[in-house]
């Protein structure tokens, strides 16, 4: 069943919608946590996958007059070659699998992209024979694809059977899920050579990525719940720490201004910073600090933290965060 009066099959359209939804969530999480560089690689992977589905579903179509059939074929096959060539680079950079360095930087460009450039980009427009480009342009990729897949599985097994941390129980599962998603691409050369119908090819090449995306969404939801719990505990600890700190200062006879300055001292702020915040001179800050030290018997900031119990409460918060992170 085709949609939008095009060559796109309904199942392809469904996969595109699912992948667009996964991409939207991934993009939102990246904007929330931009330090997660692995997610950037996964976003690129999803973009390439959607481009592959879209170009493979729409091209070639003689009814599209503003793009020649020759260019449509080059775009359709090129998206598949580019997707396959990106796999080792994604594993190498996102999961720090250094053993894949050769395949990521040299193997994939040499044995995947170079045959595409020779047979599809240069020879196909000259000869106009697509069957010739497919027959000879897929020989090297057909032999290289199993080698690449075996290398990726071996790299994953070597890393995550010895290094998986107990605090990251999903790490090994996530890697193996992505490997499973990549596995059907070993048959891409066969699919192209036999001219397999669109919906069969889409199911083989997309199902793993959709399942992996749903698994990641489940993992992200769990992380969001833990993060919310952590923030709630943090707010409760901060409020309790503030109350306990103020009560301790009140018990030893510190004024409200001295309590305020004592808290800033415990946080490691300088006299200049405190003076600028309170709009008083550094000399006035020093006078307050001397009275604080006199009333508490402390000789420096560390002793003041210990006397007021500040360090103990910060440690309790860190411990609370650690326990929440473990879930």
ChimeraX commands (.cxc) that place a marker at each C-alpha (Angstrom):
marker #1 position 0.00,0.00,0.00 radius 0.5
marker #1 position 1.50,3.30,-1.11 radius 0.5
marker #1 position 0.92,6.69,0.52 radius 0.5
marker #1 position 0.73,10.30,-0.74 radius 0.5
marker #1 position 0.54,9.14,-4.35 radius 0.5
marker #1 position 4.25,8.29,-4.23 radius 0.5
marker #1 position 6.48,5.22,-4.23 radius 0.5
marker #1 position 6.56,5.21,-0.41 radius 0.5
marker #1 position 5.08,2.13,1.21 radius 0.5
marker #1 position 2.85,2.48,4.28 radius 0.5
marker #1 position 5.24,0.52,6.50 radius 0.5
marker #1 position 8.06,2.88,5.52 radius 0.5
marker #1 position 5.92,5.86,6.47 radius 0.5
marker #1 position 5.15,4.27,9.87 radius 0.5
marker #1 position 8.84,3.69,10.57 radius 0.5
marker #1 position 9.63,7.28,9.58 radius 0.5
marker #1 position 7.03,8.60,12.05 radius 0.5
marker #1 position 8.39,6.39,14.86 radius 0.5
marker #1 position 11.97,7.43,14.15 radius 0.5
marker #1 position 10.99,11.09,14.00 radius 0.5
marker #1 position 9.37,10.74,17.43 radius 0.5
marker #1 position 12.49,9.06,18.83 radius 0.5
marker #1 position 14.65,11.76,17.27 radius 0.5
marker #1 position 12.52,14.51,18.87 radius 0.5
marker #1 position 12.90,12.96,22.33 radius 0.5
marker #1 position 16.64,12.45,21.81 radius 0.5
marker #1 position 17.06,16.05,20.70 radius 0.5
marker #1 position 15.13,17.28,23.74 radius 0.5
marker #1 position 17.33,15.20,26.06 radius 0.5
marker #1 position 20.46,16.49,24.35 radius 0.5
marker #1 position 19.34,20.10,24.84 radius 0.5
marker #1 position 18.67,19.28,28.50 radius 0.5
marker #1 position 22.00,17.49,28.99 radius 0.5
marker #1 position 24.42,18.82,26.33 radius 0.5
marker #1 position 27.43,17.15,27.97 radius 0.5
marker #1 position 26.25,13.74,26.77 radius 0.5
marker #1 position 28.32,13.54,23.57 radius 0.5
marker #1 position 27.17,9.99,22.86 radius 0.5
marker #1 position 23.68,11.28,22.18 radius 0.5
marker #1 position 25.03,13.55,19.42 radius 0.5
marker #1 position 26.30,10.50,17.55 radius 0.5
marker #1 position 22.97,8.77,17.96 radius 0.5
marker #1 position 21.14,11.82,16.62 radius 0.5
marker #1 position 23.34,11.74,13.51 radius 0.5
marker #1 position 22.61,8.01,13.20 radius 0.5
marker #1 position 18.86,8.66,13.29 radius 0.5
marker #1 position 19.16,11.46,10.71 radius 0.5
marker #1 position 21.04,9.15,8.34 radius 0.5
marker #1 position 18.50,6.38,8.91 radius 0.5
marker #1 position 15.55,8.68,8.15 radius 0.5
marker #1 position 17.35,10.00,5.07 radius 0.5
marker #1 position 17.95,6.44,3.92 radius 0.5
marker #1 position 14.28,5.52,4.38 radius 0.5
marker #1 position 13.04,8.68,2.69 radius 0.5
marker #1 position 15.33,8.53,-0.33 radius 0.5
marker #1 position 14.87,4.78,-0.74 radius 0.5
marker #1 position 11.10,5.14,-0.57 radius 0.5
marker #1 position 10.71,8.08,-2.94 radius 0.5
marker #1 position 13.48,7.37,-5.48 radius 0.5
marker #1 position 13.57,6.59,-8.30 radius 0.5
marker #1 position 10.32,8.16,-9.47 radius 0.5
marker #1 position 10.14,9.49,-13.05 radius 0.5
marker #1 position 7.29,11.76,-12.00 radius 0.5
marker #1 position 9.76,13.89,-10.02 radius 0.5
marker #1 position 10.90,16.17,-12.82 radius 0.5
marker #1 position 13.19,18.53,-10.88 radius 0.5
marker #1 position 15.59,15.67,-10.01 radius 0.5
marker #1 position 16.88,13.41,-12.76 radius 0.5
marker #1 position 16.44,9.65,-12.43 radius 0.5
marker #1 position 20.21,9.24,-12.47 radius 0.5
marker #1 position 20.61,11.61,-9.51 radius 0.5
marker #1 position 17.71,9.94,-7.70 radius 0.5
marker #1 position 19.43,6.56,-7.95 radius 0.5
marker #1 position 22.72,8.02,-6.73 radius 0.5
marker #1 position 20.98,9.60,-3.73 radius 0.5
marker #1 position 19.07,6.43,-2.92 radius 0.5
marker #1 position 22.09,4.12,-3.03 radius 0.5
marker #1 position 24.38,6.73,-1.53 radius 0.5
marker #1 position 22.25,7.00,1.60 radius 0.5
marker #1 position 22.69,3.26,2.18 radius 0.5
marker #1 position 26.45,3.39,1.67 radius 0.5
marker #1 position 26.77,6.45,3.91 radius 0.5
marker #1 position 24.69,4.83,6.66 radius 0.5
marker #1 position 26.78,1.66,6.60 radius 0.5
marker #1 position 30.05,3.64,6.60 radius 0.5
marker #1 position 28.93,5.65,9.63 radius 0.5
marker #1 position 28.37,2.57,11.84 radius 0.5
marker #1 position 32.03,1.90,12.74 radius 0.5
marker #1 position 32.70,5.60,13.28 radius 0.5
marker #1 position 29.70,5.83,15.62 radius 0.5
marker #1 position 30.85,2.83,17.67 radius 0.5
marker #1 position 34.43,4.10,17.70 radius 0.5
marker #1 position 33.65,7.64,18.90 radius 0.5
marker #1 position 30.52,7.19,20.99 radius 0.5
marker #1 position 31.61,4.10,22.94 radius 0.5
marker #1 position 35.38,4.61,22.78 radius 0.5
marker #1 position 36.02,1.30,21.01 radius 0.5
marker #1 position 39.58,2.02,19.98 radius 0.5
marker #1 position 40.00,-1.34,18.25 radius 0.5
marker #1 position 37.62,-0.06,15.55 radius 0.5
marker #1 position 39.85,2.89,14.69 radius 0.5
marker #1 position 41.04,1.33,11.41 radius 0.5
marker #1 position 37.51,0.53,10.22 radius 0.5
marker #1 position 36.14,3.91,11.35 radius 0.5
marker #1 position 38.82,6.07,9.73 radius 0.5
marker #1 position 40.14,3.96,6.85 radius 0.5
marker #1 position 38.25,0.69,6.29 radius 0.5
marker #1 position 34.73,2.06,5.79 radius 0.5
marker #1 position 35.81,4.94,3.50 radius 0.5
marker #1 position 38.05,2.63,1.48 radius 0.5
marker #1 position 35.79,-0.44,1.12 radius 0.5
marker #1 position 32.34,1.19,1.22 radius 0.5
marker #1 position 32.48,4.81,0.12 radius 0.5
marker #1 position 35.17,4.43,-2.53 radius 0.5
marker #1 position 33.28,1.71,-4.51 radius 0.5
marker #1 position 30.18,3.89,-4.37 radius 0.5
marker #1 position 32.08,6.87,-5.73 radius 0.5
marker #1 position 33.68,4.85,-8.52 radius 0.5
marker #1 position 30.70,2.86,-9.77 radius 0.5
marker #1 position 27.66,4.98,-8.82 radius 0.5
marker #1 position 28.93,8.55,-8.91 radius 0.5
marker #1 position 31.36,8.39,-11.85 radius 0.5
marker #1 position 30.71,5.31,-13.99 radius 0.5
marker #1 position 26.91,5.13,-13.73 radius 0.5
marker #1 position 26.25,8.61,-15.23 radius 0.5
marker #1 position 28.68,7.85,-18.06 radius 0.5
marker #1 position 27.29,4.44,-18.98 radius 0.5
marker #1 position 23.69,4.90,-17.85 radius 0.5
marker #1 position 23.69,1.23,-16.84 radius 0.5
marker #1 position 22.48,0.92,-13.23 radius 0.5
marker #1 position 22.71,-2.90,-13.28 radius 0.5
marker #1 position 26.41,-2.65,-14.10 radius 0.5
marker #1 position 26.98,-0.27,-11.18 radius 0.5
marker #1 position 25.09,-2.56,-8.82 radius 0.5
marker #1 position 26.78,-5.76,-10.04 radius 0.5
marker #1 position 30.34,-4.48,-9.71 radius 0.5
marker #1 position 29.97,-1.69,-7.16 radius 0.5
marker #1 position 28.66,-4.08,-4.49 radius 0.5
marker #1 position 31.35,-6.77,-4.77 radius 0.5
marker #1 position 33.84,-5.24,-2.33 radius 0.5
marker #1 position 31.15,-4.06,0.14 radius 0.5
marker #1 position 29.64,-7.57,0.13 radius 0.5
marker #1 position 32.94,-9.09,1.26 radius 0.5
marker #1 position 33.77,-6.27,3.65 radius 0.5
marker #1 position 30.40,-6.07,5.46 radius 0.5
marker #1 position 30.73,-9.42,7.34 radius 0.5
marker #1 position 34.27,-8.51,8.37 radius 0.5
marker #1 position 33.08,-5.14,9.68 radius 0.5
marker #1 position 30.15,-6.65,11.57 radius 0.5
marker #1 position 32.36,-9.32,13.14 radius 0.5
marker #1 position 34.87,-6.66,14.22 radius 0.5
marker #1 position 32.15,-4.57,15.86 radius 0.5
marker #1 position 30.72,-7.54,17.77 radius 0.5
marker #1 position 34.19,-8.59,18.90 radius 0.5
marker #1 position 34.98,-5.04,20.06 radius 0.5
marker #1 position 31.73,-4.84,22.02 radius 0.5
marker #1 position 32.28,-8.21,23.67 radius 0.5
marker #1 position 35.89,-7.40,24.56 radius 0.5
marker #1 position 35.00,-4.07,26.16 radius 0.5
marker #1 position 31.76,-4.87,27.94 radius 0.5
marker #1 position 32.62,-8.28,29.35 radius 0.5
marker #1 position 35.47,-6.79,31.37 radius 0.5
marker #1 position 34.72,-3.09,31.88 radius 0.5
marker #1 position 30.94,-2.78,32.43 radius 0.5
marker #1 position 30.38,-0.83,35.63 radius 0.5
marker #1 position 27.80,-1.89,38.19 radius 0.5
marker #1 position 26.54,1.70,38.14 radius 0.5
marker #1 position 25.78,1.43,34.40 radius 0.5
marker #1 position 23.78,-1.81,34.06 radius 0.5
marker #1 position 22.36,-0.75,30.67 radius 0.5
marker #1 position 25.74,-0.13,29.02 radius 0.5
marker #1 position 26.36,-3.65,27.72 radius 0.5
marker #1 position 22.69,-4.17,26.82 radius 0.5
marker #1 position 22.60,-0.88,24.91 radius 0.5
marker #1 position 25.69,-1.81,22.91 radius 0.5
marker #1 position 24.43,-5.27,22.03 radius 0.5
marker #1 position 21.05,-3.84,21.03 radius 0.5
marker #1 position 22.73,-1.44,18.62 radius 0.5
marker #1 position 24.83,-4.28,17.23 radius 0.5
marker #1 position 21.65,-6.28,16.70 radius 0.5
marker #1 position 20.12,-3.28,14.94 radius 0.5
marker #1 position 23.16,-3.02,12.66 radius 0.5
marker #1 position 23.31,-6.76,11.86 radius 0.5
marker #1 position 20.65,-6.82,9.09 radius 0.5
marker #1 position 22.67,-4.28,7.14 radius 0.5
marker #1 position 25.05,-7.07,6.25 radius 0.5
marker #1 position 22.36,-8.19,3.77 radius 0.5
marker #1 position 22.01,-4.77,2.15 radius 0.5
marker #1 position 24.23,-5.75,-0.77 radius 0.5
marker #1 position 22.09,-8.83,-1.35 radius 0.5
marker #1 position 18.90,-6.77,-1.10 radius 0.5
marker #1 position 20.19,-4.27,-3.64 radius 0.5
marker #1 position 21.42,-6.99,-6.02 radius 0.5
marker #1 position 18.10,-8.91,-5.88 radius 0.5
marker #1 position 16.03,-5.69,-5.96 radius 0.5
marker #1 position 14.05,-6.73,-2.87 radius 0.5
marker #1 position 10.69,-5.00,-2.47 radius 0.5
marker #1 position 10.68,-1.88,-0.31 radius 0.5
marker #1 position 8.64,-3.02,2.69 radius 0.5
marker #1 position 10.77,-6.15,3.26 radius 0.5
marker #1 position 13.98,-4.13,3.13 radius 0.5
marker #1 position 12.58,-1.48,5.49 radius 0.5
marker #1 position 11.46,-4.04,8.07 radius 0.5
marker #1 position 14.88,-5.71,8.08 radius 0.5
marker #1 position 16.88,-2.48,8.34 radius 0.5
marker #1 position 14.65,-0.48,10.70 radius 0.5
marker #1 position 13.13,-2.83,13.27 radius 0.5
marker #1 position 16.30,-3.08,15.34 radius 0.5
marker #1 position 16.73,0.69,15.51 radius 0.5
marker #1 position 13.13,1.25,16.55 radius 0.5
marker #1 position 13.37,-1.38,19.30 radius 0.5
marker #1 position 16.66,0.10,20.44 radius 0.5
marker #1 position 15.11,3.59,20.44 radius 0.5
marker #1 position 12.20,2.40,22.58 radius 0.5
marker #1 position 14.65,0.77,24.98 radius 0.5
marker #1 position 16.55,4.03,25.21 radius 0.5
marker #1 position 13.33,5.94,25.89 radius 0.5
marker #1 position 12.56,3.53,28.74 radius 0.5
marker #1 position 16.05,4.08,30.10 radius 0.5
marker #1 position 15.70,7.85,29.76 radius 0.5
marker #1 position 12.35,7.78,31.56 radius 0.5
marker #1 position 13.94,5.91,34.46 radius 0.5
marker #1 position 16.76,8.44,34.56 radius 0.5
marker #1 position 14.27,11.33,34.60 radius 0.5
marker #1 position 12.44,9.77,37.54 radius 0.5
marker #1 position 15.68,9.31,39.47 radius 0.5
marker #1 position 16.74,12.86,38.62 radius 0.5
marker #1 position 13.44,14.23,39.90 radius 0.5
marker #1 position 13.80,12.23,43.12 radius 0.5
marker #1 position 17.35,13.51,43.52 radius 0.5
marker #1 position 16.27,17.13,43.09 radius 0.5
marker #1 position 13.44,16.67,45.59 radius 0.5
marker #1 position 15.84,15.19,48.14 radius 0.5
marker #1 position 18.34,17.95,47.39 radius 0.5
marker #1 position 15.74,20.64,48.05 radius 0.5
marker #1 position 14.72,18.93,51.30 radius 0.5
marker #1 position 18.36,18.61,52.40 radius 0.5
marker #1 position 19.11,22.24,51.48 radius 0.5
marker #1 position 16.16,23.49,53.50 radius 0.5
marker #1 position 17.06,21.29,56.46 radius 0.5
marker #1 position 20.71,22.36,56.24 radius 0.5
marker #1 position 19.71,26.02,56.19 radius 0.5
marker #1 position 17.50,25.64,59.24 radius 0.5
marker #1 position 20.09,23.64,61.20 radius 0.5
marker #1 position 22.84,26.08,60.28 radius 0.5
marker #1 position 20.81,29.13,61.34 radius 0.5
marker #1 position 19.81,27.45,64.60 radius 0.5
marker #1 position 23.44,26.63,65.39 radius 0.5
marker #1 position 24.48,30.23,64.71 radius 0.5
marker #1 position 21.62,31.50,66.89 radius 0.5
marker #1 position 22.63,29.19,69.76 radius 0.5
marker #1 position 26.19,30.53,69.86 radius 0.5
marker #1 position 25.01,34.15,69.71 radius 0.5
marker #1 position 25.74,35.18,66.12 radius 0.5
marker #1 position 23.69,38.07,64.75 radius 0.5
marker #1 position 21.70,37.76,61.52 radius 0.5
marker #1 position 24.44,39.59,59.56 radius 0.5
marker #1 position 27.16,37.43,61.14 radius 0.5
marker #1 position 25.15,34.30,60.30 radius 0.5
marker #1 position 24.90,35.44,56.71 radius 0.5
marker #1 position 28.64,36.08,56.47 radius 0.5
marker #1 position 29.47,32.82,58.27 radius 0.5
marker #1 position 27.49,30.88,55.69 radius 0.5
marker #1 position 29.36,32.57,52.84 radius 0.5
marker #1 position 32.67,31.81,54.53 radius 0.5
marker #1 position 31.72,28.15,54.82 radius 0.5
marker #1 position 30.94,28.16,51.10 radius 0.5
marker #1 position 34.50,29.38,50.43 radius 0.5
marker #1 position 33.65,32.94,49.36 radius 0.5
marker #1 position 36.30,35.67,49.61 radius 0.5
marker #1 position 36.03,38.85,51.67 radius 0.5
marker #1 position 35.86,40.91,48.48 radius 0.5
marker #1 position 33.03,38.77,47.05 radius 0.5
marker #1 position 31.08,39.01,50.33 radius 0.5
marker #1 position 31.60,42.79,50.50 radius 0.5
marker #1 position 30.35,43.32,46.96 radius 0.5
marker #1 position 27.29,41.15,47.55 radius 0.5
marker #1 position 26.35,42.87,50.83 radius 0.5
marker #1 position 27.44,46.34,49.68 radius 0.5
marker #1 position 29.93,46.76,52.53 radius 0.5
marker #1 position 33.68,47.33,52.58 radius 0.5
marker #1 position 36.25,44.56,52.90 radius 0.5
marker #1 position 37.31,46.08,56.23 radius 0.5
marker #1 position 33.74,45.75,57.55 radius 0.5
marker #1 position 33.63,42.13,56.37 radius 0.5
marker #1 position 36.91,41.48,58.18 radius 0.5
marker #1 position 35.49,42.99,61.39 radius 0.5
marker #1 position 32.45,40.69,61.20 radius 0.5
marker #1 position 34.68,37.68,60.52 radius 0.5
marker #1 position 36.84,38.44,63.55 radius 0.5
marker #1 position 33.75,38.54,65.77 radius 0.5
marker #1 position 32.54,35.24,64.23 radius 0.5
marker #1 position 35.89,33.60,64.95 radius 0.5
marker #1 position 35.87,34.98,68.49 radius 0.5
marker #1 position 32.37,33.65,69.28 radius 0.5
marker #1 position 33.00,30.22,67.73 radius 0.5
marker #1 position 36.64,29.80,68.75 radius 0.5
marker #1 position 37.56,28.96,65.18 radius 0.5
marker #1 position 40.87,30.08,63.70 radius 0.5
marker #1 position 40.13,29.53,59.99 radius 0.5
marker #1 position 37.35,28.60,57.55 radius 0.5
marker #1 position 37.87,24.86,57.93 radius 0.5
marker #1 position 37.52,24.99,61.70 radius 0.5
marker #1 position 34.45,27.21,61.25 radius 0.5
marker #1 position 32.85,24.63,58.94 radius 0.5
marker #1 position 33.55,21.87,61.44 radius 0.5
marker #1 position 32.22,23.90,64.39 radius 0.5
marker #1 position 29.00,24.82,62.59 radius 0.5
marker #1 position 28.51,21.33,61.18 radius 0.5
marker #1 position 28.59,22.58,57.61 radius 0.5
marker #1 position 30.93,19.93,56.21 radius 0.5
marker #1 position 28.96,17.05,57.71 radius 0.5
marker #1 position 25.73,18.23,56.08 radius 0.5
marker #1 position 27.33,18.60,52.64 radius 0.5
marker #1 position 28.64,15.03,52.94 radius 0.5
marker #1 position 25.14,13.82,53.79 radius 0.5
marker #1 position 23.81,15.43,50.60 radius 0.5
marker #1 position 26.49,13.81,48.46 radius 0.5
marker #1 position 25.67,10.46,50.02 radius 0.5
marker #1 position 21.97,11.05,49.31 radius 0.5
marker #1 position 22.79,11.80,45.66 radius 0.5
marker #1 position 24.89,8.66,45.35 radius 0.5
marker #1 position 22.13,6.47,46.75 radius 0.5
marker #1 position 19.54,8.07,44.47 radius 0.5
marker #1 position 21.74,7.59,41.41 radius 0.5
marker #1 position 22.07,3.91,42.15 radius 0.5
marker #1 position 18.27,3.70,42.24 radius 0.5
marker link #1:1,2 radius 0.2
marker link #1:2,3 radius 0.2
marker link #1:3,4 radius 0.2
marker link #1:4,5 radius 0.2
marker link #1:5,6 radius 0.2
marker link #1:6,7 radius 0.2
marker link #1:7,8 radius 0.2
marker link #1:8,9 radius 0.2
marker link #1:9,10 radius 0.2
marker link #1:10,11 radius 0.2
marker link #1:11,12 radius 0.2
marker link #1:12,13 radius 0.2
marker link #1:13,14 radius 0.2
marker link #1:14,15 radius 0.2
marker link #1:15,16 radius 0.2
marker link #1:16,17 radius 0.2
marker link #1:17,18 radius 0.2
marker link #1:18,19 radius 0.2
marker link #1:19,20 radius 0.2
marker link #1:20,21 radius 0.2
marker link #1:21,22 radius 0.2
marker link #1:22,23 radius 0.2
marker link #1:23,24 radius 0.2
marker link #1:24,25 radius 0.2
marker link #1:25,26 radius 0.2
marker link #1:26,27 radius 0.2
marker link #1:27,28 radius 0.2
marker link #1:28,29 radius 0.2
marker link #1:29,30 radius 0.2
marker link #1:30,31 radius 0.2
marker link #1:31,32 radius 0.2
marker link #1:32,33 radius 0.2
marker link #1:33,34 radius 0.2
marker link #1:34,35 radius 0.2
marker link #1:35,36 radius 0.2
marker link #1:36,37 radius 0.2
marker link #1:37,38 radius 0.2
marker link #1:38,39 radius 0.2
marker link #1:39,40 radius 0.2
marker link #1:40,41 radius 0.2
marker link #1:41,42 radius 0.2
marker link #1:42,43 radius 0.2
marker link #1:43,44 radius 0.2
marker link #1:44,45 radius 0.2
marker link #1:45,46 radius 0.2
marker link #1:46,47 radius 0.2
marker link #1:47,48 radius 0.2
marker link #1:48,49 radius 0.2
marker link #1:49,50 radius 0.2
marker link #1:50,51 radius 0.2
marker link #1:51,52 radius 0.2
marker link #1:52,53 radius 0.2
marker link #1:53,54 radius 0.2
marker link #1:54,55 radius 0.2
marker link #1:55,56 radius 0.2
marker link #1:56,57 radius 0.2
marker link #1:57,58 radius 0.2
marker link #1:58,59 radius 0.2
marker link #1:59,60 radius 0.2
marker link #1:60,61 radius 0.2
marker link #1:61,62 radius 0.2
marker link #1:62,63 radius 0.2
marker link #1:63,64 radius 0.2
marker link #1:64,65 radius 0.2
marker link #1:65,66 radius 0.2
marker link #1:66,67 radius 0.2
marker link #1:67,68 radius 0.2
marker link #1:68,69 radius 0.2
marker link #1:69,70 radius 0.2
marker link #1:70,71 radius 0.2
marker link #1:71,72 radius 0.2
marker link #1:72,73 radius 0.2
marker link #1:73,74 radius 0.2
marker link #1:74,75 radius 0.2
marker link #1:75,76 radius 0.2
marker link #1:76,77 radius 0.2
marker link #1:77,78 radius 0.2
marker link #1:78,79 radius 0.2
marker link #1:79,80 radius 0.2
marker link #1:80,81 radius 0.2
marker link #1:81,82 radius 0.2
marker link #1:82,83 radius 0.2
marker link #1:83,84 radius 0.2
marker link #1:84,85 radius 0.2
marker link #1:85,86 radius 0.2
marker link #1:86,87 radius 0.2
marker link #1:87,88 radius 0.2
marker link #1:88,89 radius 0.2
marker link #1:89,90 radius 0.2
marker link #1:90,91 radius 0.2
marker link #1:91,92 radius 0.2
marker link #1:92,93 radius 0.2
marker link #1:93,94 radius 0.2
marker link #1:94,95 radius 0.2
marker link #1:95,96 radius 0.2
marker link #1:96,97 radius 0.2
marker link #1:97,98 radius 0.2
marker link #1:98,99 radius 0.2
marker link #1:99,100 radius 0.2
marker link #1:100,101 radius 0.2
marker link #1:101,102 radius 0.2
marker link #1:102,103 radius 0.2
marker link #1:103,104 radius 0.2
marker link #1:104,105 radius 0.2
marker link #1:105,106 radius 0.2
marker link #1:106,107 radius 0.2
marker link #1:107,108 radius 0.2
marker link #1:108,109 radius 0.2
marker link #1:109,110 radius 0.2
marker link #1:110,111 radius 0.2
marker link #1:111,112 radius 0.2
marker link #1:112,113 radius 0.2
marker link #1:113,114 radius 0.2
marker link #1:114,115 radius 0.2
marker link #1:115,116 radius 0.2
marker link #1:116,117 radius 0.2
marker link #1:117,118 radius 0.2
marker link #1:118,119 radius 0.2
marker link #1:119,120 radius 0.2
marker link #1:120,121 radius 0.2
marker link #1:121,122 radius 0.2
marker link #1:122,123 radius 0.2
marker link #1:123,124 radius 0.2
marker link #1:124,125 radius 0.2
marker link #1:125,126 radius 0.2
marker link #1:126,127 radius 0.2
marker link #1:127,128 radius 0.2
marker link #1:128,129 radius 0.2
marker link #1:129,130 radius 0.2
marker link #1:130,131 radius 0.2
marker link #1:131,132 radius 0.2
marker link #1:132,133 radius 0.2
marker link #1:133,134 radius 0.2
marker link #1:134,135 radius 0.2
marker link #1:135,136 radius 0.2
marker link #1:136,137 radius 0.2
marker link #1:137,138 radius 0.2
marker link #1:138,139 radius 0.2
marker link #1:139,140 radius 0.2
marker link #1:140,141 radius 0.2
marker link #1:141,142 radius 0.2
marker link #1:142,143 radius 0.2
marker link #1:143,144 radius 0.2
marker link #1:144,145 radius 0.2
marker link #1:145,146 radius 0.2
marker link #1:146,147 radius 0.2
marker link #1:147,148 radius 0.2
marker link #1:148,149 radius 0.2
marker link #1:149,150 radius 0.2
marker link #1:150,151 radius 0.2
marker link #1:151,152 radius 0.2
marker link #1:152,153 radius 0.2
marker link #1:153,154 radius 0.2
marker link #1:154,155 radius 0.2
marker link #1:155,156 radius 0.2
marker link #1:156,157 radius 0.2
marker link #1:157,158 radius 0.2
marker link #1:158,159 radius 0.2
marker link #1:159,160 radius 0.2
marker link #1:160,161 radius 0.2
marker link #1:161,162 radius 0.2
marker link #1:162,163 radius 0.2
marker link #1:163,164 radius 0.2
marker link #1:164,165 radius 0.2
marker link #1:165,166 radius 0.2
marker link #1:166,167 radius 0.2
marker link #1:167,168 radius 0.2
marker link #1:168,169 radius 0.2
marker link #1:169,170 radius 0.2
marker link #1:170,171 radius 0.2
marker link #1:171,172 radius 0.2
marker link #1:172,173 radius 0.2
marker link #1:173,174 radius 0.2
marker link #1:174,175 radius 0.2
marker link #1:175,176 radius 0.2
marker link #1:176,177 radius 0.2
marker link #1:177,178 radius 0.2
marker link #1:178,179 radius 0.2
marker link #1:179,180 radius 0.2
marker link #1:180,181 radius 0.2
marker link #1:181,182 radius 0.2
marker link #1:182,183 radius 0.2
marker link #1:183,184 radius 0.2
marker link #1:184,185 radius 0.2
marker link #1:185,186 radius 0.2
marker link #1:186,187 radius 0.2
marker link #1:187,188 radius 0.2
marker link #1:188,189 radius 0.2
marker link #1:189,190 radius 0.2
marker link #1:190,191 radius 0.2
marker link #1:191,192 radius 0.2
marker link #1:192,193 radius 0.2
marker link #1:193,194 radius 0.2
marker link #1:194,195 radius 0.2
marker link #1:195,196 radius 0.2
marker link #1:196,197 radius 0.2
marker link #1:197,198 radius 0.2
marker link #1:198,199 radius 0.2
marker link #1:199,200 radius 0.2
marker link #1:200,201 radius 0.2
marker link #1:201,202 radius 0.2
marker link #1:202,203 radius 0.2
marker link #1:203,204 radius 0.2
marker link #1:204,205 radius 0.2
marker link #1:205,206 radius 0.2
marker link #1:206,207 radius 0.2
marker link #1:207,208 radius 0.2
marker link #1:208,209 radius 0.2
marker link #1:209,210 radius 0.2
marker link #1:210,211 radius 0.2
marker link #1:211,212 radius 0.2
marker link #1:212,213 radius 0.2
marker link #1:213,214 radius 0.2
marker link #1:214,215 radius 0.2
marker link #1:215,216 radius 0.2
marker link #1:216,217 radius 0.2
marker link #1:217,218 radius 0.2
marker link #1:218,219 radius 0.2
marker link #1:219,220 radius 0.2
marker link #1:220,221 radius 0.2
marker link #1:221,222 radius 0.2
marker link #1:222,223 radius 0.2
marker link #1:223,224 radius 0.2
marker link #1:224,225 radius 0.2
marker link #1:225,226 radius 0.2
marker link #1:226,227 radius 0.2
marker link #1:227,228 radius 0.2
marker link #1:228,229 radius 0.2
marker link #1:229,230 radius 0.2
marker link #1:230,231 radius 0.2
marker link #1:231,232 radius 0.2
marker link #1:232,233 radius 0.2
marker link #1:233,234 radius 0.2
marker link #1:234,235 radius 0.2
marker link #1:235,236 radius 0.2
marker link #1:236,237 radius 0.2
marker link #1:237,238 radius 0.2
marker link #1:238,239 radius 0.2
marker link #1:239,240 radius 0.2
marker link #1:240,241 radius 0.2
marker link #1:241,242 radius 0.2
marker link #1:242,243 radius 0.2
marker link #1:243,244 radius 0.2
marker link #1:244,245 radius 0.2
marker link #1:245,246 radius 0.2
marker link #1:246,247 radius 0.2
marker link #1:247,248 radius 0.2
marker link #1:248,249 radius 0.2
marker link #1:249,250 radius 0.2
marker link #1:250,251 radius 0.2
marker link #1:251,252 radius 0.2
marker link #1:252,253 radius 0.2
marker link #1:253,254 radius 0.2
marker link #1:254,255 radius 0.2
marker link #1:255,256 radius 0.2
marker link #1:256,257 radius 0.2
marker link #1:257,258 radius 0.2
marker link #1:258,259 radius 0.2
marker link #1:259,260 radius 0.2
marker link #1:260,261 radius 0.2
marker link #1:261,262 radius 0.2
marker link #1:262,263 radius 0.2
marker link #1:263,264 radius 0.2
marker link #1:264,265 radius 0.2
marker link #1:265,266 radius 0.2
marker link #1:266,267 radius 0.2
marker link #1:267,268 radius 0.2
marker link #1:268,269 radius 0.2
marker link #1:269,270 radius 0.2
marker link #1:270,271 radius 0.2
marker link #1:271,272 radius 0.2
marker link #1:272,273 radius 0.2
marker link #1:273,274 radius 0.2
marker link #1:274,275 radius 0.2
marker link #1:275,276 radius 0.2
marker link #1:276,277 radius 0.2
marker link #1:277,278 radius 0.2
marker link #1:278,279 radius 0.2
marker link #1:279,280 radius 0.2
marker link #1:280,281 radius 0.2
marker link #1:281,282 radius 0.2
marker link #1:282,283 radius 0.2
marker link #1:283,284 radius 0.2
marker link #1:284,285 radius 0.2
marker link #1:285,286 radius 0.2
marker link #1:286,287 radius 0.2
marker link #1:287,288 radius 0.2
marker link #1:288,289 radius 0.2
marker link #1:289,290 radius 0.2
marker link #1:290,291 radius 0.2
marker link #1:291,292 radius 0.2
marker link #1:292,293 radius 0.2
marker link #1:293,294 radius 0.2
marker link #1:294,295 radius 0.2
marker link #1:295,296 radius 0.2
marker link #1:296,297 radius 0.2
marker link #1:297,298 radius 0.2
marker link #1:298,299 radius 0.2
marker link #1:299,300 radius 0.2
marker link #1:300,301 radius 0.2
marker link #1:301,302 radius 0.2
marker link #1:302,303 radius 0.2
marker link #1:303,304 radius 0.2
marker link #1:304,305 radius 0.2
marker link #1:305,306 radius 0.2
marker link #1:306,307 radius 0.2
marker link #1:307,308 radius 0.2
marker link #1:308,309 radius 0.2
marker link #1:309,310 radius 0.2
marker link #1:310,311 radius 0.2
marker link #1:311,312 radius 0.2
marker link #1:312,313 radius 0.2
marker link #1:313,314 radius 0.2
marker link #1:314,315 radius 0.2
marker link #1:315,316 radius 0.2
marker link #1:316,317 radius 0.2
marker link #1:317,318 radius 0.2
marker link #1:318,319 radius 0.2
marker link #1:319,320 radius 0.2
marker link #1:320,321 radius 0.2
marker link #1:321,322 radius 0.2
marker link #1:322,323 radius 0.2
marker link #1:323,324 radius 0.2
marker link #1:324,325 radius 0.2
marker link #1:325,326 radius 0.2
marker link #1:326,327 radius 0.2
view
